[in-house]
Amino acid sequence: MVMTEEKQAEIAARRQRYEELRVAGQTRAPRALPPPVLLADCPIPEAAILVRETVPGGWYWTTSLSRGEALRLINANGTSSVALLAWNRHERSERLNLADTIKVQWSSVIRKGRILLSDMGRVLLSVIEDSCFAHDALVGGSTAASTLAKYGAGPFRNTRDNFIAAAAKCGLERRDIGPCITFFAPVVVVADGQFGWDDGRLRAGDFVDLRAEMDLDVVISNCPHPLDPNPAYTPGPIDVVRFKAPPSATEDLCRTATAEAVRAFEMTDAMFDR
């Protein structure tokens, strides 16, 4: 198929417009994002803790989060990884949308100050603390096929099957399971466009705090990431703490880091101002 000059000009104009928007989105952030923090520097007051659990390697966990509550995931052994899905508890058709999360923020790097968006353009979760910035919003979790190919036959659980089991407990079905975000997974995009793994970046005690911006149902899966170079299936335990997050201030980092975040929060807050 021969492309006409008019079509080539149209594509070039759209590409130029995209680059203009990308530069604007990446350079006009009103606040710089902070460096990583240590777990020891971010204690949770005992009075704020609602639930404390340990998720064994290979298993899954479900919870409901109310607006203003938060979830701390602690990578006790420094292994990979924790995959997560979330839905609006009152309208399950609204769910985590990683494509929009990346596109709206002009970055696939999920770290403190970033938000996780729904397919309605609203904020599901805010990343309010983070120790490693090693999270994957591109590749997704393991499947039965990828696990078999990597580890061979055995009693090895995988993220896809864990999500199916967890979703059923929440009254959801296979069709409700979309692309997941995976924490403690240092995926990088190398020069030729392929995915790589920044080995040695994970540390025992890494953690991330996620604040719920609406009432949510959340499921997590604690299985090795498909790109984890470790040839053995040795996922470690993950500690999970559900707690009452401090109230977000007017200048809350996640709410003000970008103009796009400001608009997403305006739409989210509007649900609660009716």
Backbone bond lengths (Angstrom), bond angles and torsions (degrees), N, CA, C in turn:
res aa  C-N    CA-C-N  psi(-1)  N-CA   C-N-CA  omega(-1)  CA-C   N-CA-C  phi
1 M - - - 1.469 - - 1.529 109.44 -
2 V 1.345 115.58 124.88 1.458 121.21 -178.89 1.526 108.55 -90.99
3 M 1.325 115.44 128.84 1.455 119.93 -179.48 1.522 109.66 -87.42
4 T 1.305 116.15 129.51 1.462 120.28 -179.55 1.526 110.61 -71.80
5 E 1.324 114.79 162.28 1.460 119.29 178.42 1.524 111.13 -62.99
6 E 1.350 115.10 -36.91 1.459 118.76 178.90 1.522 110.91 -62.74
7 K 1.345 117.02 -42.13 1.465 120.65 179.41 1.514 110.76 -66.12
8 Q 1.318 117.48 -41.57 1.463 120.71 178.18 1.525 110.84 -61.85
9 A 1.336 116.25 -40.36 1.462 119.97 179.02 1.516 111.09 -66.48
10 E 1.347 116.51 -38.11 1.466 120.11 178.48 1.525 110.89 -64.22
11 I 1.331 116.87 -43.62 1.464 120.83 179.45 1.522 110.29 -63.73
12 A 1.345 116.07 -42.83 1.464 119.84 179.76 1.522 111.00 -63.09
13 A 1.344 117.29 -38.82 1.461 120.60 179.36 1.515 111.25 -66.87
14 R 1.330 116.97 -40.00 1.465 120.24 178.45 1.520 110.89 -67.09
15 R 1.321 116.03 -38.81 1.468 119.41 178.36 1.526 110.82 -64.46
16 Q 1.328 115.73 -41.36 1.464 119.02 178.49 1.518 110.99 -63.09
17 R 1.345 115.91 -41.03 1.463 119.46 179.31 1.522 111.08 -64.57
18 Y 1.335 115.94 -40.64 1.464 119.98 177.30 1.530 110.46 -59.63
19 E 1.324 117.16 -46.13 1.463 120.24 -178.48 1.524 110.93 -63.84
20 E 1.332 117.61 -36.81 1.457 120.30 177.35 1.529 110.82 -63.73
21 L 1.337 116.18 -43.29 1.462 119.94 179.05 1.522 111.21 -67.31
22 R 1.326 116.33 -39.46 1.465 119.44 -179.97 1.522 110.65 -62.47
23 V 1.318 117.40 -47.12 1.466 120.84 179.26 1.525 110.70 -60.98
24 A 1.341 115.79 -42.18 1.465 119.13 179.36 1.518 110.66 -63.51
25 G 1.329 116.94 -42.66 1.453 120.53 -179.11 1.512 113.65 -66.57
26 Q 1.328 116.29 -32.44 1.463 120.07 -176.17 1.520 113.76 -90.07
27 T 1.320 117.72 -15.00 1.462 119.08 -175.26 1.526 113.43 -111.54
28 R 1.328 118.58 -10.33 1.457 120.01 -175.77 1.519 113.22 -104.53
29 A 1.321 117.19 15.71 1.461 119.11 177.64 1.524 109.23 -62.41
30 P 1.333 117.90 127.06 1.462 119.77 -176.79 1.518 113.60 -71.56
31 R 1.348 117.35 -16.18 1.454 119.01 -177.86 1.522 109.80 -138.90
32 A 1.334 115.42 137.52 1.459 120.15 176.08 1.520 109.42 -76.67
33 L 1.327 116.11 146.31 1.459 120.36 179.07 1.528 109.78 -81.97
34 P 1.333 117.09 143.10 1.468 121.36 -172.71 1.525 112.12 -81.32
35 P 1.335 116.86 167.83 1.467 121.04 175.79 1.518 110.80 -74.55
36 P 1.336 117.56 169.57 1.470 120.05 178.19 1.522 111.87 -65.57
37 V 1.326 115.29 160.47 1.464 121.95 -179.46 1.524 108.91 -121.23
38 L 1.326 116.14 168.20 1.454 121.73 177.72 1.521 110.57 -101.13
39 L 1.316 116.20 149.01 1.461 121.14 179.98 1.523 110.81 -58.17
40 A 1.338 116.53 -40.07 1.464 120.72 -177.73 1.522 112.35 -63.98
41 D 1.331 116.73 -22.18 1.468 120.35 -178.90 1.525 112.80 -89.74
42 C 1.335 117.69 -0.16 1.472 120.81 -175.95 1.523 111.02 -130.33
43 P 1.324 118.22 60.01 1.470 119.38 179.51 1.526 111.40 -67.47
44 I 1.329 115.76 148.85 1.458 121.73 174.75 1.530 107.81 -101.37
45 P 1.314 119.29 125.70 1.473 120.02 177.16 1.525 110.43 -58.23
46 E 1.311 116.15 137.78 1.461 120.20 -177.84 1.531 111.51 -57.61
47 A 1.309 116.98 -34.67 1.461 120.34 -179.01 1.525 112.47 -66.92
48 A 1.348 116.65 -19.43 1.459 120.19 -178.27 1.524 112.50 -89.37
49 I 1.343 117.70 -13.73 1.458 120.93 -175.18 1.526 110.81 -77.85
50 L 1.333 115.31 128.58 1.459 121.90 179.73 1.523 112.14 -102.90
51 V 1.317 117.10 -40.80 1.461 122.52 -178.47 1.523 108.12 -146.00
52 R 1.330 115.13 140.53 1.461 120.50 173.62 1.527 107.91 -132.72
53 E 1.335 116.92 124.79 1.461 121.85 -176.81 1.526 110.03 -137.49
54 T 1.339 114.82 159.67 1.456 121.29 169.68 1.520 107.89 -120.48
55 V 1.326 116.34 125.56 1.460 122.13 179.90 1.525 107.57 -100.37
56 P 1.331 118.56 113.81 1.477 120.24 -178.80 1.527 111.43 -62.26
57 G 1.303 115.70 157.26 1.451 120.70 176.58 1.520 111.07 -57.72
58 G 1.324 116.35 132.40 1.451 122.08 178.27 1.516 114.15 92.16
59 W 1.332 118.93 -8.95 1.456 120.46 -173.15 1.525 111.76 -107.02
60 Y 1.321 115.04 -179.57 1.463 121.16 -177.13 1.516 109.84 -127.54
61 W 1.335 115.20 171.06 1.472 121.43 -178.26 1.516 108.12 -153.11
62 T 1.315 116.64 145.53 1.464 121.63 178.29 1.519 109.69 -125.86
63 T 1.320 115.13 151.60 1.460 119.66 175.72 1.514 109.60 -158.16
64 S 1.304 116.22 163.63 1.464 122.95 169.53 1.519 107.72 -110.78
65 L 1.316 115.65 134.76 1.462 121.89 176.44 1.513 108.77 -115.88
66 S 1.311 116.27 133.85 1.459 120.70 173.44 1.525 109.50 -93.70
67 R 1.300 116.17 154.01 1.466 121.23 179.30 1.526 109.61 -52.24
68 G 1.326 116.52 127.96 1.454 121.34 -179.65 1.518 113.59 96.38
69 E 1.329 117.73 -12.10 1.457 120.69 172.78 1.525 109.38 -87.63
70 A 1.321 115.89 164.60 1.461 119.78 -177.67 1.519 110.36 -138.51
71 L 1.312 114.33 160.85 1.458 122.08 179.90 1.518 108.09 -124.09
72 R 1.331 116.01 122.41 1.462 120.52 173.92 1.517 108.78 -102.61
73 L 1.328 116.79 124.89 1.460 123.59 174.92 1.519 107.74 -106.58
74 I 1.335 116.33 124.35 1.468 121.28 -177.08 1.522 108.75 -117.82
75 N 1.316 115.55 120.82 1.461 122.57 -179.00 1.528 107.79 -86.87
76 A 1.324 116.20 85.37 1.461 121.36 -169.39 1.521 113.16 -58.15
77 N 1.345 117.37 -40.95 1.470 120.76 -174.52 1.521 114.08 -103.81
78 G 1.327 117.44 -2.97 1.460 119.50 -179.80 1.513 114.22 77.30
79 T 1.342 117.26 24.58 1.458 121.13 178.89 1.531 109.47 -99.51
80 S 1.322 115.71 171.86 1.470 118.75 174.94 1.521 108.23 -101.25
81 S 1.282 118.18 148.33 1.449 132.40 0.41 1.521 106.91 -160.74
82 V 1.327 118.94 173.41 1.460 121.77 -179.62 1.527 108.88 -123.12
83 A 1.324 116.19 109.03 1.460 121.32 177.89 1.523 109.05 -89.42
84 L 1.325 117.08 144.85 1.459 121.35 -174.00 1.519 111.38 -138.53
85 L 1.337 115.12 140.30 1.461 123.74 169.94 1.530 108.38 -128.44
86 A 1.325 116.22 152.62 1.467 120.14 179.56 1.517 110.07 -147.46
87 W 1.332 114.74 147.52 1.460 122.98 178.87 1.528 109.23 -133.38
88 N 1.322 116.41 149.92 1.456 122.32 168.79 1.530 107.18 -62.50
89 R 1.323 117.52 120.31 1.459 121.47 -174.20 1.528 112.48 -61.80
90 H 1.329 117.06 -29.70 1.460 120.51 -175.32 1.529 113.28 -96.06
91 E 1.328 116.40 -11.65 1.462 121.17 178.57 1.526 107.31 -150.09
92 R 1.328 115.79 87.48 1.455 121.16 -170.71 1.526 113.86 -64.70
93 S 1.328 118.24 -14.46 1.467 118.90 176.05 1.529 111.59 -68.26
94 E 1.335 116.49 -17.78 1.471 120.46 174.62 1.510 107.99 -90.91
95 R 1.319 116.26 120.73 1.462 120.33 -172.26 1.527 111.11 -145.46
96 L 1.314 114.91 172.72 1.466 120.91 178.59 1.519 110.73 -56.70
97 N 1.326 116.02 132.62 1.455 122.17 177.68 1.522 108.62 -129.43
98 L 1.327 115.96 101.95 1.468 119.83 -176.46 1.519 112.24 -74.04
99 A 1.326 117.39 -31.96 1.466 119.00 178.47 1.525 110.39 -59.42
100 D 1.338 116.99 -46.03 1.457 119.97 178.34 1.524 111.69 -70.92
101 T 1.327 117.10 -35.22 1.471 120.67 177.24 1.523 110.76 -57.12
102 I 1.319 115.99 -43.30 1.472 121.05 179.94 1.526 110.64 -73.94
103 K 1.328 115.63 -47.69 1.467 120.56 -174.32 1.520 111.84 -63.78
104 V 1.325 116.51 -46.16 1.464 120.25 -175.45 1.520 111.46 -66.82
105 Q 1.335 117.39 -34.01 1.468 120.58 -177.97 1.528 112.46 -96.52
106 W 1.331 116.80 1.35 1.463 122.69 177.63 1.518 112.52 56.54
107 S 1.318 116.60 32.53 1.464 119.87 -179.00 1.519 109.97 -162.91
108 S 1.329 116.15 141.11 1.464 120.49 174.10 1.526 111.27 -94.82
109 V 1.333 116.90 0.84 1.465 121.22 179.46 1.525 108.59 -84.00
110 I 1.328 115.15 111.82 1.465 120.82 178.69 1.523 107.99 -96.83
111 R 1.324 116.84 122.72 1.467 122.33 -175.78 1.523 108.21 -156.85
112 K 1.314 115.29 179.41 1.464 119.84 178.66 1.521 110.13 -54.60
113 G 1.343 114.66 132.06 1.457 119.91 -178.25 1.511 113.36 100.56
114 R 1.340 117.79 -13.59 1.461 121.75 178.09 1.525 110.44 -92.54
115 I 1.328 115.58 165.02 1.455 121.84 179.15 1.521 109.55 -126.08
116 L 1.335 116.09 156.24 1.460 122.93 174.89 1.520 107.34 -108.82
117 L 1.320 116.42 120.72 1.455 122.22 -171.90 1.519 112.70 -97.98
118 S 1.320 114.84 155.27 1.457 121.33 173.23 1.526 109.15 -92.08
119 D 1.333 115.45 174.79 1.453 119.48 177.02 1.525 112.41 -75.81
120 M 1.325 117.34 0.50 1.459 122.71 174.38 1.531 111.56 -102.08
121 G 1.332 116.75 6.01 1.451 120.45 179.92 1.506 114.57 78.23
122 R 1.345 116.04 12.25 1.463 120.07 179.04 1.527 109.84 -102.30
123 V 1.337 115.38 166.32 1.460 121.02 -175.74 1.527 109.54 -91.70
124 L 1.320 115.79 120.85 1.453 120.61 173.28 1.522 110.53 -84.76
125 L 1.327 115.93 -52.46 1.468 122.32 -173.99 1.520 110.10 -138.51
126 S 1.323 115.43 146.77 1.460 122.08 173.37 1.518 109.24 -115.21
127 V 1.323 116.74 138.67 1.470 121.52 176.45 1.521 107.32 -86.89
128 I 1.332 116.52 103.08 1.465 120.00 -172.94 1.524 113.11 -98.96
129 E 1.336 118.43 -18.82 1.466 121.98 172.02 1.519 107.73 -147.29
130 D 1.342 115.39 152.87 1.472 118.88 -176.67 1.524 108.32 -164.68
131 S 1.314 115.61 135.04 1.460 119.74 -177.22 1.525 114.00 -103.95
132 C 1.335 118.17 -13.12 1.473 116.99 -170.49 1.525 115.46 -135.65
133 F 1.321 119.39 -20.54 1.471 122.26 -177.79 1.525 111.50 55.68
134 A 1.324 117.84 29.32 1.470 121.69 -176.20 1.522 109.43 -113.83
135 H 1.327 115.67 72.16 1.456 120.47 -174.76 1.521 110.30 -130.56
136 D 1.321 116.14 144.11 1.460 122.17 -171.79 1.521 111.49 -108.56
137 A 1.328 116.39 119.70 1.457 121.56 175.88 1.525 111.31 -112.37
138 L 1.339 117.51 14.22 1.455 120.97 -172.66 1.526 114.73 -118.28
139 V 1.317 117.59 -44.05 1.465 120.85 -169.02 1.520 112.74 -86.26
140 G 1.316 118.00 -45.75 1.457 121.44 -176.45 1.515 112.28 96.63
141 G 1.335 115.62 -176.44 1.458 120.94 -174.34 1.520 113.54 -93.76
142 S 1.326 115.08 178.47 1.458 121.86 -178.41 1.522 111.29 -77.28
143 T 1.320 115.74 158.72 1.458 123.65 175.92 1.522 108.70 -125.32
144 A 1.333 116.11 173.82 1.464 119.52 176.55 1.526 110.38 -60.83
145 A 1.338 116.20 -40.18 1.467 119.95 -178.33 1.519 111.76 -67.85
146 S 1.341 117.54 -44.90 1.463 119.60 -178.59 1.523 111.00 -67.85
147 T 1.332 117.06 -35.03 1.461 120.93 179.27 1.527 110.97 -69.23
148 L 1.331 117.31 -41.83 1.462 120.86 177.69 1.515 111.02 -63.93
149 A 1.319 116.88 -42.96 1.461 120.43 -178.85 1.519 112.09 -64.23
150 K 1.314 116.78 -33.07 1.466 120.22 -175.79 1.515 113.08 -87.20
151 Y 1.346 116.72 -42.22 1.464 119.93 -171.64 1.518 113.68 -110.49
152 G 1.325 117.72 -9.43 1.453 119.94 -176.47 1.522 111.14 81.79
153 A 1.317 115.46 -175.87 1.463 120.52 -179.02 1.523 110.48 -70.66
154 G 1.318 115.91 141.98 1.457 120.35 179.64 1.507 110.31 165.01
155 P 1.311 116.80 177.06 1.472 121.06 -178.83 1.530 111.41 -82.15
156 F 1.327 115.51 57.72 1.459 120.63 -174.34 1.532 110.09 -103.70
157 R 1.299 116.22 114.40 1.462 120.76 179.27 1.528 109.83 -77.32
158 N 1.335 116.10 158.91 1.458 121.00 -179.75 1.525 110.04 -135.54
159 T 1.308 115.95 163.57 1.458 121.10 -173.09 1.525 112.56 -67.16
160 R 1.320 117.94 -42.57 1.466 120.20 -178.65 1.531 110.82 -59.14
161 D 1.317 117.72 -48.85 1.463 119.99 -179.83 1.521 111.60 -67.48
162 N 1.324 116.60 -35.44 1.468 119.14 175.48 1.528 111.00 -61.29
163 F 1.323 116.88 -42.40 1.461 120.30 179.64 1.530 111.13 -64.53
164 I 1.315 117.04 -38.52 1.464 119.97 178.97 1.528 110.13 -62.02
165 A 1.339 116.33 -45.14 1.463 120.44 179.12 1.518 111.58 -66.07
166 A 1.335 116.61 -42.56 1.457 120.59 -178.52 1.526 111.25 -67.97
167 A 1.328 116.54 -41.44 1.463 120.03 -179.41 1.522 111.00 -62.29
168 A 1.330 116.64 -37.73 1.465 120.09 179.16 1.523 111.04 -60.40
169 K 1.318 117.23 -36.68 1.460 120.52 178.38 1.525 112.22 -67.88
170 C 1.329 115.79 -20.96 1.469 120.62 178.42 1.524 111.77 -96.61
171 G 1.340 116.83 6.91 1.455 120.13 -178.54 1.509 113.63 78.23
172 L 1.337 117.14 20.74 1.458 122.75 -179.30 1.529 110.38 -107.69
173 E 1.341 115.77 169.70 1.457 121.30 -177.33 1.521 110.34 -124.13
174 R 1.352 115.67 178.80 1.459 120.98 179.17 1.523 111.98 -56.59
175 R 1.336 115.85 -38.84 1.458 119.40 -177.48 1.526 112.25 -65.53
176 D 1.334 117.44 -16.10 1.465 121.28 179.31 1.523 112.82 -85.13
177 I 1.318 117.32 -4.13 1.467 121.38 -176.25 1.522 109.11 -95.79
178 G 1.321 115.81 113.98 1.457 121.34 178.62 1.516 111.25 -110.76
179 P 1.326 116.96 -167.14 1.461 120.55 177.33 1.527 111.42 -60.98
180 C 1.320 115.99 139.20 1.469 121.52 -176.78 1.516 110.99 -105.71
181 I 1.321 115.37 157.78 1.460 120.71 166.69 1.522 107.31 -94.48
182 T 1.335 116.59 144.78 1.456 121.13 -177.90 1.523 109.56 -123.54
183 F 1.328 115.13 117.87 1.455 120.68 178.74 1.528 109.93 -88.76
184 F 1.330 115.21 154.15 1.465 122.74 -177.81 1.537 109.80 60.45
185 A 1.321 115.44 47.38 1.462 122.39 179.31 1.529 107.56 -139.20
186 P 1.337 118.49 92.57 1.468 121.67 -174.25 1.530 113.26 -77.53
187 V 1.321 115.42 66.73 1.463 121.63 177.96 1.526 108.89 -78.31
188 V 1.330 116.15 136.72 1.460 121.73 176.45 1.524 108.42 -128.77
189 V 1.324 115.67 156.68 1.456 121.47 173.87 1.524 107.24 -104.62
190 V 1.329 116.23 115.67 1.463 121.02 -175.48 1.520 110.24 -83.76
191 A 1.329 115.86 178.05 1.461 121.65 -169.77 1.523 113.81 -58.35
192 D 1.325 117.87 -34.79 1.466 119.88 -177.40 1.520 112.85 -86.54
193 G 1.345 116.70 7.68 1.450 120.66 178.25 1.513 114.73 89.00
194 Q 1.320 117.90 -1.22 1.458 121.40 178.54 1.527 110.32 -82.96
195 F 1.325 115.27 159.87 1.456 120.15 176.01 1.523 110.30 -84.52
196 G 1.330 115.64 139.91 1.454 121.51 175.74 1.516 110.17 -130.63
197 W 1.330 115.33 179.66 1.459 122.46 -177.25 1.520 108.80 -128.49
198 D 1.320 117.14 122.60 1.465 122.15 -179.20 1.529 108.48 -83.99
199 D 1.323 115.88 77.84 1.453 121.58 -173.61 1.534 111.08 -62.24
200 G 1.310 116.61 143.79 1.455 122.22 179.86 1.513 114.22 88.75
201 R 1.323 116.83 -1.09 1.465 119.85 -177.61 1.517 112.55 -82.75
202 L 1.328 117.87 -25.31 1.458 121.16 -179.33 1.523 110.55 -82.06
203 R 1.335 115.50 143.78 1.461 121.06 179.29 1.524 109.43 -132.75
204 A 1.319 115.56 149.02 1.465 119.23 173.92 1.526 108.56 -60.75
205 G 1.322 116.29 133.29 1.455 121.10 -179.29 1.512 114.59 93.34
206 D 1.345 118.09 0.73 1.459 119.56 173.14 1.533 109.55 -60.11
207 F 1.323 116.35 148.32 1.461 119.41 -179.18 1.512 110.62 -150.47
208 V 1.325 115.00 163.44 1.456 121.85 173.28 1.520 107.59 -145.00
209 D 1.341 116.75 140.94 1.458 123.35 177.37 1.522 109.44 -111.43
210 L 1.339 115.60 129.56 1.461 121.82 -178.31 1.524 108.99 -121.67
211 R 1.331 116.89 119.76 1.466 121.18 -179.43 1.531 109.82 -97.14
212 A 1.328 116.62 129.39 1.456 121.79 178.89 1.527 109.89 -76.02
213 E 1.333 116.50 128.81 1.462 120.93 178.25 1.521 111.91 -102.63
214 M 1.318 117.06 -0.23 1.466 123.54 170.12 1.513 106.36 -153.85
215 D 1.312 117.70 171.85 1.464 120.86 178.19 1.525 108.68 -70.73
216 L 1.328 116.20 128.20 1.461 120.84 -171.06 1.521 112.61 -130.80
217 D 1.318 114.79 153.64 1.456 122.78 159.50 1.523 106.35 -106.38
218 V 1.321 115.58 130.92 1.469 121.22 -174.43 1.520 109.33 -128.31
219 V 1.324 116.57 138.92 1.463 121.43 171.89 1.524 108.17 -128.26
220 I 1.333 115.76 143.80 1.456 120.46 175.23 1.528 109.13 -129.18
221 S 1.326 115.08 153.59 1.464 122.05 177.25 1.516 108.44 -129.14
222 N 1.323 116.23 130.77 1.459 121.88 -175.89 1.533 109.85 -107.74
223 C 1.330 115.75 74.38 1.472 122.28 -179.93 1.527 110.01 -126.89
224 P 1.333 118.55 155.90 1.463 120.20 177.52 1.528 112.07 -58.87
225 H 1.307 115.60 144.77 1.463 121.23 177.11 1.529 109.85 -71.28
226 P 1.336 118.40 145.87 1.470 119.90 179.76 1.523 114.71 -55.73
227 L 1.346 118.03 -27.99 1.466 120.38 -178.69 1.523 113.40 -95.85
228 D 1.308 118.00 -0.27 1.467 120.92 178.84 1.535 108.50 -58.56
229 P 1.333 118.89 122.33 1.468 120.82 -175.78 1.526 114.52 -74.04
230 N 1.330 118.06 -9.96 1.463 120.05 179.57 1.536 109.14 -62.50
231 P 1.349 118.40 120.00 1.472 119.98 -177.47 1.525 113.39 -74.03
232 A 1.326 117.45 -13.40 1.466 121.33 -179.48 1.521 110.36 -99.55
233 Y 1.326 115.08 146.19 1.467 120.84 178.36 1.525 107.40 -86.39
234 T 1.334 115.83 93.31 1.463 120.28 -174.69 1.528 111.88 -135.16
235 P 1.329 118.32 56.26 1.470 118.75 178.07 1.520 111.10 -66.99
236 G 1.322 116.68 135.65 1.461 120.68 179.20 1.509 111.56 -91.88
237 P 1.320 117.67 171.79 1.464 121.23 179.15 1.526 111.82 -69.83
238 I 1.309 114.81 152.24 1.462 122.18 175.69 1.525 108.09 -120.24
239 D 1.318 116.29 127.95 1.458 120.62 175.30 1.523 109.29 -89.58
240 V 1.329 115.66 135.27 1.460 121.81 -177.85 1.523 108.80 -124.25
241 V 1.314 116.51 130.75 1.460 121.84 177.67 1.527 108.29 -127.27
242 R 1.314 116.31 121.71 1.463 121.71 172.69 1.523 106.85 -98.61
243 F 1.322 117.47 128.92 1.458 119.96 -174.08 1.524 111.45 -148.20
244 K 1.321 114.82 164.34 1.463 121.04 175.70 1.529 108.33 -80.69
245 A 1.313 115.88 115.56 1.461 119.81 -178.46 1.525 110.14 -76.39
246 P 1.319 117.60 151.03 1.463 119.39 173.68 1.523 109.97 -60.16
247 P 1.324 118.46 145.40 1.472 120.21 179.03 1.525 110.92 -57.55
248 S 1.314 116.48 140.73 1.461 119.94 179.49 1.526 109.60 -76.29
249 A 1.315 115.58 132.70 1.459 121.11 -179.29 1.529 110.14 -82.97
250 T 1.326 116.00 171.19 1.466 120.74 179.11 1.516 111.20 -58.37
251 E 1.320 116.33 -37.96 1.459 121.06 -179.53 1.523 111.83 -97.55
252 D 1.322 117.14 27.95 1.458 121.87 177.89 1.524 109.75 -51.24
253 L 1.335 116.53 131.63 1.462 121.30 -174.27 1.513 112.52 -57.57
254 C 1.327 117.41 -47.23 1.463 119.98 -177.16 1.519 111.77 -64.79
255 R 1.332 116.49 -32.61 1.463 120.40 -179.21 1.520 112.54 -75.55
256 T 1.325 118.74 -22.57 1.461 121.17 -170.27 1.521 114.44 -123.00
257 A 1.324 118.69 2.81 1.462 120.40 -174.55 1.518 112.43 -63.71
258 T 1.328 117.35 -34.17 1.466 120.88 178.90 1.523 109.28 -140.67
259 A 1.327 115.15 160.07 1.464 119.80 175.94 1.518 110.61 -63.09
260 E 1.343 116.48 -33.54 1.458 120.56 179.42 1.525 111.18 -66.48
261 A 1.333 116.71 -37.61 1.462 120.41 177.56 1.524 110.76 -65.92
262 V 1.316 116.98 -39.38 1.463 120.71 178.11 1.522 109.88 -57.97
263 R 1.334 117.14 -46.13 1.468 120.55 -179.21 1.527 111.33 -66.92
264 A 1.344 116.60 -39.77 1.465 119.57 179.71 1.520 110.95 -63.40
265 F 1.312 117.61 -39.04 1.465 120.48 178.07 1.522 111.34 -70.14
266 E 1.324 117.44 -34.81 1.469 119.27 177.06 1.527 110.07 -60.18
267 M 1.326 117.22 -42.58 1.468 120.45 178.91 1.527 111.14 -69.00
268 T 1.321 116.32 -35.92 1.466 119.85 179.22 1.532 111.20 -68.75
269 D 1.316 115.53 -47.56 1.474 119.72 -179.06 1.525 111.90 -62.91
270 A 1.326 116.41 -29.19 1.461 120.10 -178.37 1.534 111.21 -62.32
271 M 1.332 117.24 -27.73 1.469 120.03 177.73 1.523 112.09 -64.02
272 F 1.328 116.15 -27.39 1.463 121.16 -174.51 1.524 112.10 -102.78
273 D 1.324 116.99 -2.23 1.464 120.59 -179.86 1.523 111.69 -100.85
274 R 1.333 117.13 3.17 1.465 119.41 -177.83 1.524 110.95 -73.72
